[in-house]
Amino acid sequence: MHALNKILLGGAVALAALVPATAQTAKDYANYSTYMQKAPRAQGQNVNGMHIFLFGGLKSHGPGAHDYPYWMDTWSKLLTAHGAVVDGGFSFPSQEQLDKADVIIIYKGDAGYMTPEQRARLQAYVKRGGGLVTFHDSLCGPDPEDMATLVGAGKKHGEVNYTWTATLDYNVVDKDNPIAAGMPMQIYDEAFFKLNFAPEVHPILTVPMPDTPSARKGGGVGQTIPQMWTYEHTLPGGQPARAFVWMQGHMVDSLQDPAIQKVLLRGIAWAGKKPVGELVDYVPQRSARAE
């Protein structure tokens, strides 16, 4: 009899595993919505930090180039370690994500291609004073003049307006700007010309376009073009907004260079209307260890 009971009990357990769980109720979902309010904060996260959303894309080039997913992985950790509260995704940010963000960082190819709804949401975000940061060809799209109203410049998709990879020599235009302190003056990456600039753009670094096959084809050889700038403006009826742009980032190594990272962190903080050292100088607060 004892053995039979064990068999019956084992069968009951196995049968129970096959029975679907009870359906979730509205009350259950209501509890989920308040979970984050009750849950302890993530260890090591600065709850008072600036809120940054990383808008990335799928990898589009060969090894070592345009690795947007790798950037999202490494930079989410970097920004968190420097005191930011980080969110992100490969899809256009939702309205809720836009509402929470102090700065949107865009690093994806041809981000200028937006649906009318996405364009309206991003414009509303800028209109309320939200900060924008773009790296590399994120400001490329079908309407460079329109993109210039958001980040200070745009470039036309499909035009030969790039050097491809080459050794680039930076010229410091604004020597008193603290953002570019410590920036390497030579970098192996890609530069761009034929950019549509807004009049309020404030150049920080420029590059004379090197003699490459694509630069010759596009007629850019020898032109000196801003490759890093700040852009402070106000959309009609809106609040003052800031954008920071760096046109390099074709190569993974450029975005992982510690000296360049410090420069970009300062630009991000500036775009978020924070002191330029907000992220670079962040020191984590150590809490007492629970026994």
C-alpha positions as CSV (number, residue, x, y, z in Angstrom):
1,M,0.0,0.0,0.0
2,H,2.9,2.4,0.8
3,A,4.4,1.8,-2.6
4,L,1.1,2.4,-4.3
5,N,0.7,5.7,-2.4
6,K,4.1,6.8,-3.7
7,I,3.1,6.0,-7.3
8,L,-0.1,7.9,-7.0
9,L,1.5,10.9,-5.3
10,G,4.2,11.0,-8.0
11,G,1.6,10.9,-10.7
12,A,-0.3,13.7,-9.1
13,V,2.8,15.9,-9.0
14,A,3.5,15.2,-12.7
15,L,-0.1,15.9,-13.6
16,A,0.0,19.2,-11.7
17,A,3.0,20.3,-13.7
18,L,1.0,20.0,-16.8
19,V,-1.9,22.1,-15.6
20,P,-1.6,25.7,-16.8
21,A,-1.1,28.4,-14.2
22,T,-4.1,30.4,-13.1
23,A,-4.8,33.4,-15.4
24,Q,-3.4,36.7,-14.3
25,T,-5.9,39.1,-13.0
26,A,-6.1,42.9,-13.3
27,K,-5.2,43.1,-9.6
28,D,-1.9,41.2,-10.4
29,Y,-1.0,43.6,-13.1
30,A,-1.7,46.5,-10.8
31,N,0.7,45.1,-8.4
32,Y,3.4,44.8,-11.1
33,S,3.0,48.5,-11.9
34,T,4.0,49.4,-8.4
35,Y,6.8,46.9,-8.0
36,M,9.5,49.2,-9.0
37,Q,8.3,51.8,-6.5
38,K,8.7,49.2,-3.7
39,A,11.8,47.4,-5.0
40,P,15.2,48.4,-3.8
41,R,17.3,50.3,-6.3
42,A,19.9,48.6,-8.4
43,Q,23.2,48.3,-6.6
44,G,25.7,50.9,-7.6
45,Q,23.1,53.1,-9.5
46,N,22.9,56.8,-8.8
47,V,19.2,57.4,-8.3
48,N,19.7,61.1,-8.6
49,G,21.7,60.9,-11.8
50,M,20.7,62.3,-15.2
51,H,18.4,60.1,-17.2
52,I,19.9,59.0,-20.5
53,F,18.3,56.9,-23.3
54,L,20.5,55.1,-25.7
55,F,18.9,54.7,-29.2
56,G,21.0,52.2,-31.1
57,G,20.8,50.2,-34.3
58,L,21.7,46.8,-35.7
59,K,25.3,46.3,-36.7
60,S,25.7,47.4,-40.4
61,H,29.4,47.1,-41.3
62,G,32.3,44.6,-41.0
63,P,34.4,43.8,-38.0
64,G,35.3,46.8,-35.8
65,A,32.9,49.3,-37.5
66,H,29.4,50.5,-36.9
67,D,28.9,48.1,-34.0
68,Y,25.9,49.8,-32.5
69,P,24.9,46.8,-30.3
70,Y,28.4,46.6,-28.8
71,W,28.2,50.3,-28.1
72,M,24.9,50.0,-26.3
73,D,26.3,47.2,-24.1
74,T,29.6,48.9,-23.2
75,W,28.2,52.5,-22.9
76,S,25.2,51.5,-20.8
77,K,27.7,50.2,-18.3
78,L,30.1,53.2,-18.8
79,L,27.3,55.8,-18.2
80,T,25.9,53.9,-15.2
81,A,29.4,53.8,-13.7
82,H,29.6,57.6,-14.2
83,G,26.4,58.3,-12.3
84,A,23.7,58.2,-15.0
85,V,20.4,56.3,-15.0
86,V,20.4,54.5,-18.3
87,D,17.6,53.1,-20.5
88,G,17.8,52.2,-24.2
89,G,16.7,50.1,-27.1
90,F,16.9,49.4,-30.8
91,S,13.4,50.8,-31.4
92,F,12.4,54.5,-31.4
93,P,11.9,55.6,-27.8
94,S,8.3,55.5,-26.5
95,Q,6.6,58.6,-25.3
96,E,7.1,57.4,-21.7
97,Q,10.8,57.0,-22.3
98,L,11.1,60.4,-23.9
99,D,9.2,61.9,-21.0
100,K,11.8,60.5,-18.6
101,A,14.9,61.3,-20.5
102,D,17.2,64.3,-20.0
103,V,19.3,63.3,-23.0
104,I,18.8,61.0,-25.9
105,I,22.0,59.6,-27.4
106,I,21.6,58.3,-31.0
107,Y,24.1,56.0,-32.5
108,K,22.5,54.2,-35.5
109,G,22.8,54.5,-39.2
110,D,20.4,57.0,-41.0
111,A,18.4,57.9,-37.9
112,G,17.0,60.8,-39.9
113,Y,14.5,58.4,-41.3
114,M,11.5,58.7,-39.0
115,T,7.8,58.3,-39.4
116,P,5.7,61.5,-39.1
117,E,4.6,60.4,-35.6
118,Q,8.2,59.7,-34.5
119,R,9.4,63.0,-35.9
120,A,6.6,64.8,-34.1
121,R,7.4,63.1,-30.8
122,L,11.1,63.9,-31.1
123,Q,10.4,67.5,-32.0
124,A,8.1,67.8,-28.9
125,Y,10.9,66.3,-26.8
126,V,13.3,69.0,-28.1
127,K,10.6,71.7,-27.7
128,R,10.3,70.9,-24.0
129,G,14.1,71.3,-23.7
130,G,15.3,67.7,-24.0
131,G,18.9,67.2,-24.9
132,L,20.1,65.3,-28.0
133,V,23.5,63.7,-28.8
134,T,24.4,62.0,-32.0
135,F,27.5,60.1,-33.0
136,H,28.8,59.4,-36.6
137,D,26.1,59.1,-39.3
138,S,23.1,59.2,-37.0
139,L,22.1,62.6,-38.5
140,C,21.9,61.2,-42.0
141,G,18.5,60.9,-43.6
142,P,16.3,62.2,-46.4
143,D,16.0,65.8,-45.2
144,P,19.3,67.2,-43.9
145,E,17.8,70.7,-43.4
146,D,15.1,69.3,-41.2
147,M,17.6,67.3,-39.2
148,A,19.7,70.5,-38.7
149,T,16.8,72.0,-36.8
150,L,17.2,69.3,-34.2
151,V,21.0,68.7,-33.9
152,G,22.5,71.6,-35.8
153,A,23.3,69.8,-39.0
154,G,22.2,67.0,-41.3
155,K,23.6,65.1,-44.2
156,K,21.8,63.6,-47.2
157,H,21.6,59.9,-47.5
158,G,22.9,58.6,-50.8
159,E,25.4,61.4,-51.5
160,V,29.1,60.8,-51.6
161,N,29.8,63.0,-48.6
162,Y,32.3,60.9,-46.6
163,T,36.1,60.2,-46.6
164,W,35.7,56.5,-45.7
165,T,38.4,55.5,-43.1
166,A,41.5,57.7,-43.0
167,T,43.8,59.4,-40.6
168,L,42.1,62.6,-39.5
169,D,43.8,65.6,-38.0
170,Y,41.7,67.7,-35.7
171,N,41.9,71.5,-35.4
172,V,40.6,72.9,-32.2
173,V,38.4,75.9,-33.0
174,D,37.2,76.7,-29.5
175,K,40.4,76.3,-27.4
176,D,38.6,77.5,-24.2
177,N,35.8,75.0,-24.4
178,P,36.2,72.4,-21.6
179,I,34.4,69.7,-23.5
180,A,37.3,68.8,-25.8
181,A,40.0,68.8,-23.1
182,G,42.4,65.9,-23.6
183,M,41.0,65.0,-27.0
184,P,43.6,63.2,-29.2
185,M,44.5,65.4,-32.1
186,Q,44.7,62.5,-34.6
187,I,42.3,59.7,-35.1
188,Y,41.8,56.9,-37.6
189,D,38.1,57.1,-38.5
190,E,35.7,58.6,-41.0
191,A,34.9,62.3,-41.6
192,F,32.0,63.9,-43.5
193,F,31.5,66.9,-45.7
194,K,28.4,68.4,-47.6
195,L,26.7,68.9,-44.2
196,N,23.7,71.3,-44.0
197,F,24.5,73.5,-40.9
198,A,22.1,75.6,-38.8
199,P,23.4,79.1,-38.2
200,E,23.6,78.6,-34.4
201,V,26.1,75.8,-34.6
202,H,29.2,76.3,-32.4
203,P,32.1,74.3,-33.9
204,I,34.6,72.8,-31.4
205,L,36.8,70.6,-33.7
206,T,37.2,70.7,-37.4
207,V,39.0,68.3,-39.8
208,P,40.6,69.1,-43.2
209,M,39.2,66.3,-45.5
210,P,42.0,63.9,-46.4
211,D,42.7,62.8,-50.0
212,T,40.7,59.5,-50.2
213,P,38.9,58.0,-53.3
214,S,35.5,58.9,-51.9
215,A,36.5,62.4,-50.9
216,R,37.8,63.0,-54.4
217,K,34.6,61.6,-55.9
218,G,32.5,63.8,-53.7
219,G,34.7,66.9,-54.2
220,G,35.5,67.3,-50.5
221,V,39.3,67.0,-50.5
222,G,41.0,69.8,-48.6
223,Q,37.7,71.3,-47.2
224,T,37.8,72.0,-43.5
225,I,34.5,70.9,-41.9
226,P,33.3,70.9,-38.3
227,Q,33.2,67.4,-36.9
228,M,32.3,68.2,-33.3
229,W,30.0,71.0,-32.3
230,T,27.4,72.2,-29.8
231,Y,24.0,73.6,-30.8
232,E,21.9,75.6,-28.5
233,H,18.5,76.8,-29.8
234,T,14.8,77.2,-29.1
235,L,12.1,75.8,-31.3
236,P,9.1,78.1,-31.8
237,G,7.0,78.2,-28.7
238,G,9.4,75.9,-26.8
239,Q,12.1,75.9,-24.2
240,P,15.9,76.3,-24.8
241,A,17.4,73.0,-25.9
242,R,20.9,71.7,-26.5
243,A,22.5,69.2,-28.9
244,F,26.1,67.8,-29.0
245,V,27.4,66.1,-32.1
246,W,30.5,64.1,-32.9
247,M,30.8,62.9,-36.5
248,Q,33.3,60.2,-35.8
249,G,32.6,56.8,-34.3
250,H,32.9,54.7,-37.5
251,M,35.4,52.5,-35.7
252,V,34.7,50.7,-32.4
253,D,38.1,51.7,-31.1
254,S,37.2,55.4,-31.3
255,L,34.3,55.0,-29.0
256,Q,36.3,52.8,-26.6
257,D,39.3,55.2,-26.3
258,P,39.3,56.4,-22.6
259,A,40.4,59.9,-23.6
260,I,37.7,60.3,-26.2
261,Q,35.1,58.8,-23.8
262,K,35.9,61.7,-21.3
263,V,35.3,64.2,-24.1
264,L,32.0,62.6,-25.1
265,L,30.8,62.4,-21.5
266,R,31.4,66.1,-21.1
267,G,29.4,66.8,-24.2
268,I,26.6,64.6,-23.0
269,A,26.4,66.4,-19.7
270,W,26.4,69.7,-21.5
271,A,23.5,68.6,-23.7
272,G,21.6,67.6,-20.5
273,K,22.1,71.1,-19.1
274,K,24.4,69.8,-16.4
275,P,27.9,71.0,-15.5
276,V,30.3,69.5,-18.1
277,G,32.0,67.5,-15.4
278,E,28.8,65.9,-14.1
279,L,29.6,62.5,-15.5
280,V,33.4,62.6,-15.8
281,D,33.9,63.6,-12.2
282,Y,31.2,61.4,-10.7
283,V,32.4,59.5,-7.6
284,P,30.1,56.7,-6.4
285,Q,28.8,56.9,-2.9
286,R,29.7,53.9,-0.9
287,S,27.0,52.7,1.5
288,A,27.5,50.7,4.7
289,R,27.6,47.0,4.0
290,A,24.7,45.1,5.4
291,E,25.7,42.5,7.8
